[in-house]
Amino acid sequence: MTVSEKCFVDYCYRRGYAVEAIERQPNVRKTADFRVTAHGHRAIVEIKELISNDEVRPAYDPDPNRKPKKSSDVFADRARTHIAEAAEQLRSYRSEGLPLVGVLYDNIQLNGRRHPFPYIDLDAGQIDAGMYGYHREFPTIVSGRGTPRKKPRIERLMTSEEKRYVSAVCVLYDIPELQMRTYHNFYAKVPLPAQVFSGQADLHLMKPADPAICPGEWIAYTSSD
């Protein structure tokens, strides 16, 4: 198991959840990582672990007295990339009618140690932009003059038509303790019940309205279940 998978299993055991690893099906379909049963509710989970690589490493300043730069020049790029990868792994489970959840965990290290500011790429603003879009400038041509100009455009991962099978995106923390922060997909066909990932230190959040009109805003999740 990866570090993130071990942390997730430990998280579930501490809360009394049943967790079962999903058997890999190479050359058949992409598989998720776990089936979870919590307080009578079932869900399918895919874990994505942020790790060090040549592109990411220089973005983090090893000096603990200095705040690091973002790991990409495009806001929420790392969050969006891992959310998209998790969604691809969950895609083949759409017909089961269960909540499908992507869980992100930050295990970026410098010289064998966690970097000084873990989860900087997975805060609420970055998860919001990763799920629902962010402003990014693309070169355009001014009509008739051929003068290049940058024009903002919003790229969206989850919409009323795209990736509605993803019920929520979670961030698994192990600092200061194992806990989960769950961001519910406004467009989800199958919502994740609030009873899942509901320990004392856990937090459930939702958009107060259509994500297009409230970028960056989250409120406490309310469920009819």
RASUL-V613305 format. One record per run of one state. SS is the DSSP state (H for helix, E for strand, C for the rest). FROM is the first residue (numbers start at 1). LEN is the number of residues. Records with the same first field share a line. If there is no record, write none. Layout:
SS: FROM-LEN ; FROM-LEN
//
This chain:
C: 1-2 ; 15-3 ; 22-12 ; 39-2 ; 51-3 ; 58-19 ; 97-2 ; 107-2 ; 111-2 ; 115-5 ; 123-1 ; 133-1 ; 142-6 ; 156-10 ; 174-5 ; 185-18 ; 207-4 ; 214-5 ; 221-5
H: 3-12 ; 54-4 ; 77-20 ; 120-3 ; 124-9 ; 211-3
E: 18-4 ; 34-5 ; 41-10 ; 99-8 ; 109-2 ; 113-2 ; 134-8 ; 148-8 ; 166-8 ; 179-6 ; 203-4 ; 219-2
//
